[in-house]
């Protein structure tokens, strides 16, 4: 059977790499992002793997936009097998300096988006009696990080959400798992100074930053047949940072 995966925030970074890996695994891809140009670049790379790929520009923090997007994806592809909740942002600040807008934006794009996409998709997966929901959290959601209370709260929220829906949806053949990446080389971490990066390396037993491919390999496993008995878990892909 031909399988279909949705990947949010797939215009660049980890999301693009996840979509590419799932395409190599044979999944048709519905890719979402805010940036149309980035989406078109991802689409060309994915189609080169020989699968179908459609782009969906939508703000995942908007409940109504997501409802419309998932409805359209279902009409276009006829089924949805895998949802990867990947879109995310940072707006770092110390608690006392953090503006209400920095808190609201991060919670809304990182956490409410996961509710929006999972709620709309799970209705379709429930009818199919199968599905895989994979959400990209962070080690910061497990261990906390000074200057990132908004981001840490959003990622810890994803972990609680994942465990709860794993319990709700398990009897219908749907699994839900989260991945907690450590520090991964993308635009998000490029902004760090050399000093900050060197400090980071000392916290990583494997001694180097991860790559988007490391995260994509884990998604591939969670989306594939070998992980069918795994649900409600948080898999750390972090070079041993948190153990
Ligand atoms: P990235 O390079 O900044 O990519 C994030 C993507 O999400 C961008 O394409 C962005 O689009 C899109 N996006 C942002 N807001 C959106 C919205 N409202 N609706 C739809 N798409 C939206 O980040 P990344 O490093 O690949 O991170 C991907 C995920 O991994 C995030 O959830 C992040 O928190 C998580 N993570 C990353 C690291 C790391 O070290 N990089 C570590 C742990 C967890 P625009 O280009 O339009 O902004």
Boltz pocket constraint, residues with backbone or C-beta under 6 A from the ligand:
constraints:
  - pocket:
      binder: B
      contacts: [[A, 8], [A, 9], [A, 10], [A, 11], [A, 12], [A, 13], [A, 14], [A, 15], [A, 32], [A, 33], [A, 34], [A, 35], [A, 38], [A, 58], [A, 59], [A, 60], [A, 61], [A, 85], [A, 86], [A, 87], [A, 88], [A, 89], [A, 109], [A, 136], [A, 137], [A, 138], [A, 139], [A, 180], [A, 181], [A, 182], [A, 183], [A, 184], [A, 185], [A, 186], [A, 187], [A, 188], [A, 189]]
      max_distance: 6.0
